[in-house]
Amino acid sequence: MNGANLDKVFKPKSIAVIGASETIGSAGYRIFRNLIGSGYDGVVFPVNSKRESVQGVQAYPSINEVPKVVDLAIIATPATVVCDVVEQCGIRGIKGILIISAGFKEIGPEGVAREQRLLDLKKKYELRIIGPNCVGFIMPYLNLNATFAGSMPEKGSIALVSQSGAVCGAILDWAAAAKVGFSSFVSVGSMLDVDFGDLIDYFGMDIHTRSIVLYIESITDARKFMSATKAFARAKPIIVIKSGRFKEGAKAAASHTGALAGEDVIYDAAFRRSGVVRVMNIMDLFNCSSILAKQPRPMGPNIAIVTNAGGPGVLATDSIIEKGGKLAQLSAETIEKLNKVLPSHWSHGNPVDIIGDGDEERYQKAIEICLEDKNIDGLLILCVPQVMADPQKLADRLVDIARKSTKPILTSFIGAASVYHAREILNRNNIPTYASPDEAVESYMYLYHYERHLGQLYETPEELNIQTPAHTEIIKKILDAAAKEKRTLLNESEAKTFLELYGITTATPMIAENENKAVKAAEKIGYPIVMKILSPQISHKSDVGGVVLDLRCGDDVKTAFRAMTKQAKEKVPNATILGVTIQKQVKNYGYELILGSKKDPVFGSVILFGLGGIYTELFKDRAIGFPPLNQTLAQRIIEKTKAYELLKGFRNVPPVDMKKVEETMIKFSQMLIDHPEIKEVDINPLIPQGNDLIAVDARIILDPEPEKHPHLIITPYPTKYMKPITLKDGKKALLRPIKPEDENMWLEMFKTFSEETVRFRFFRIIKDTPHEVRTRFCNIDYDREIGIVAEMEENGKKRLLGVARLILDPARVDEAEFALVVTDEWQRQGLGSEFLDYLIEIAKDKNLTKVNGVVLKDNYPMIALCREKNFKFSEGDPGEYKVEYDVLLDEGLTDGTLESGKKINDSDEKDSGKTAKKNPKKPVGVVKS
């Protein structure tokens, strides 16, 4: 997984600086100076072949002469020798490498060749490499400054990761003024090895880090990035700024989807799907970071404004409404309390205008009253320097108030010289302060939308029965025929057959090679009909006059056939005209939809939905998503479009069956999952028709080399892990991976657990499992975790009998932790044994070497089961055993012996006052959770 072996880099006990220098101003000078002058308590060795000492410290001519094997080698040498130096480090046994030097892929083929050699060395010696072409990193809690930047930032809770060294410097400069501290600061450079995914994984587990801030120019491994962000975004907010939003001179796309799904909207969709906050400029990045570092996260959109001037209050109100927030409705109780402490002519509403003669005492009373109002989620304090209110005294009072508050308090002290010292007080005491009310509101709303979006993203989806088509041989024939004819564009009939097999209704076309056959086809289908040109070389038919609507008789059909084929030949002389297709004209209600996909070079297959028809690219009403989809994810995509309002019903346009739209999108998603050879798809138009959606036109473009391009960045439901079993009583059950739709069944199962079953599984008594907890167990990333449920269906109702899990460890790529629990009713039916056997099978399939867990010492059936399955035992925390299964050896200690040699026997059981015989039905359950 992503964060493996990075402790050698970020928590080194010893460092060698190769290229350490006496030349003032050089990178080698400044890095070594920062390391020995920042209070780092590890050992630092300068390596310089030309000097006996560097900055007063004994130097060594090469890494081979350094008296110990260091954890981290920092390389600040010319690029021409970097690869040789890295190889010397690898031979010496050094695992952490930081390459400051530039001169790699950014200079062209020679640099690319150097990077390839570095990659070969990384694999050969199992190295972790930061860079090349980077500033370095800072770990404030270790007083470790491994950069050529200036001073050490303050200790804090934000991990900053940036692809731009210049942006790193700007943020550090801002942070020093705003009194914002960092848990870590990393310049990633070219990301030859360690990338954003690795660092999110690493700092996601860091105890000092509460939020992660990323400056991204590009993502190199989208799947790793998505997996890491999804793993931590719910616990630690991740804020992203992505540069390069507009790409000029993009090549013309072969489909409407290709033209609409540009790079930036795909990045935007990826950030939304993974639950990160995207901001658009550096100032927003600063401002959001300030809130995260200093205040509780916003839990609602309702903001109250307390001000001593009406004008700024109105401007702040406008900003709140514009950015999707709400002006909090003050309760009657709050207004009554405010009436007692404010002048009679106060605003009597929100904004709470305490009037220009209000002093800091009046401010404090108004603020404290507002904080008690349950209708208020956050507070914005505006202060305009006037006669009575002293900004510094008000700032001092706000410090005391904020310390007691569980709601975010933001401030905007408007002005410059007269409020300078007040702002210093606020910054120093973790109260965000902004130059304008608009900046404060913007920051608040970014983080509120983050909380809201996470909630929506993890809503429990409705179960929809979507199946892979049974007649896969038909699809194979279509693909084989295209390959044989060296075609990448399927004809309309082939494309629609593809869709029909996935349950997407189409307007089925008939092919007509001449005008007489066209008339016969029209008469068979029934007028009115639509005629379309049929040619492998013509993708956008409308552009060449290749679509004619509303043909109502044979003469119309013949006339249209002649005109269409003639015009197509004139506009595309090299096109092979095979004839036309005839299909029934589908009535629409004034709008059409598009559902499409294209393969992005970074993110693989993406899904596009929005308003379609001939104005698709003009209106550009689209939203992007990624397969796999479920009902919730499909709904989130639909809601991002203007088409959503039409689908709900608008004026005389009837509403559409929204579940049918979601179902169609999920079927489409499944088609993309099953077929990596699909490069682009357009269903345009897709027309609502009663309770159905009709694919009127469809285009599928194939990828001749699918193995060379990314396919899916999110692992779909692993159907290969479905296995029917028979329990001891003869009843049948299905072992299958857990999915988000299982949340309600999971809750029903949990409610049947006895207290002892809960304790054995979770190592403590849990009475309640709110949605946020349940979704953690059901809505999982199959790259990181496999949860296997045992499902039984009786009398038409399904239920879960137990759950087993393998949780992969990001820090140890070949190991996983296991957990399992069986409901009280279904114990002693062999289900625990089936679970454990299947987890070991899955571990082998995933090429794991070890499976480990923790068992309470009084959980005798679990101990017996682990003995039976050849697990090794060792002492864990008090009252616990550690158990481990060696997947490679497929064997362990089977006689109940600890690795220490101590027997697991009755004495252990007597220590707990119980014996296995007296507790024959103890539930199976392991691993702290």
Salt bridges, closest charged atoms under 4 A:
ASP71 OD1 - LYS8 NZ 3.20
ASP84 OD1 - ARG117 NH1 2.96
GLU87 OE1 - ARG117 NH2 3.00
GLU87 OE2 - LYS124 NZ 3.76
GLU110 OE2 - ARG114 NH2 2.58
ASP193 OD1 - LYS122 NZ 3.42
ASP193 OD2 - ARG128 NE 3.07
ASP195 OD1 - LYS224 NZ 3.31
ASP198 OD2 - ARG128 NH2 3.35
ASP198 OD2 - LYS224 NZ 3.08
ASP201 OD2 - ARG784 NH2 2.68
GLU263 OE2 - LYS242 NZ 3.83
ASP264 OD1 - ARG278 NH2 2.75
ASP268 OD2 - ARG272 NH1 3.30
ASP268 OD1 - ARG278 NH1 3.23
GLU322 OE1 - LYS323 NZ 3.89
GLU333 OE2 - LYS337 NZ 3.49
ASP357 OD1 - ARG362 NH1 2.81
GLU361 OE2 - LYS365 NZ 3.85
GLU361 OE1 - ARG397 NH1 2.48
GLU372 OE1 - LYS337 NZ 3.07
ASP400 OD1 - ARG403 NH1 3.64
GLU424 OE1 - HIS421 ND1 3.96
ASP438 OD1 - LYS323 NZ 2.86
GLU442 OE1 - LYS323 NZ 3.54
GLU451 OE2 - ARG297 NE 2.45
GLU459 OE1 - ARG636 NH1 3.35
GLU462 OE2 - LYS659 NZ 3.18
GLU463 OE2 - LYS739 NZ 3.15
GLU473 OE2 - HIS471 ND1 3.58
ASP480 OD2 - LYS476 NZ 2.86
GLU485 OE1 - ARG487 NE 2.67
GLU492 OE2 - LYS496 NZ 2.78
GLU492 OE2 - LYS532 NZ 2.98
GLU494 OE2 - ARG487 NH2 2.93
GLU513 OE1 - LYS517 NZ 3.32
GLU515 OE2 - ARG562 NH2 2.93
ASP550 OD1 - ARG552 NE 3.01
GLU617 OE2 - HIS256 ND1 2.63
GLU639 OE1 - ARG636 NE 3.08
GLU645 OE2 - LYS648 NZ 3.43
GLU663 OE2 - LYS660 NZ 3.60
GLU663 OE2 - LYS667 NZ 3.03
GLU677 OE2 - HIS675 ND1 3.09
ASP682 OD2 - ARG699 NH1 3.15
ASP692 OD1 - LYS660 NZ 3.77
ASP697 OD1 - LYS532 NZ 3.37
ASP697 OD1 - LYS541 NZ 3.76
ASP703 OD2 - LYS599 NZ 3.38
ASP703 OD2 - HIS709 ND1 2.78
GLU705 OE2 - LYS708 NZ 3.00
ASP742 OD1 - ARG736 NH2 2.79
GLU743 OE2 - HIS771 ND1 2.78
GLU743 OE2 - ARG774 NE 2.91
GLU755 OE2 - LYS767 NZ 2.61
GLU756 OE2 - LYS914 NZ 3.86
GLU756 OE2 - LYS922 NZ 2.55
ASP781 OD2 - ARG784 NE 3.80
ASP783 OD2 - ARG223 NE 3.03
GLU785 OE1 - ARG776 NH1 3.13
GLU785 OE2 - ARG805 NH1 2.85
GLU791 OE2 - ARG736 NH2 2.80
GLU794 OE2 - LYS731 NZ 3.39
GLU794 OE1 - ARG799 NH2 3.02
ASP809 OD2 - ARG812 NH2 2.89
GLU815 OE1 - ARG812 NE 3.08
GLU825 OE1 - ARG799 NH1 3.27
ASP837 OD1 - LYS869 NZ 2.93
GLU841 OE2 - LYS723 NZ 3.38
ASP845 OD2 - LYS720 NZ 2.94
ASP858 OD2 - ARG759 NH2 2.87
GLU868 OE2 - LYS869 NZ 3.56
GLU875 OE1 - LYS857 NZ 2.98
GLU875 OE2 - LYS902 NZ 3.78
ASP877 OD2 - LYS928 NZ 3.18
GLU880 OE2 - LYS928 NZ 3.19
ASP890 OD2 - LYS844 NZ 3.16
ASP895 OD2 - LYS903 NZ 3.59
ASP908 OD1 - LYS902 NZ 3.66
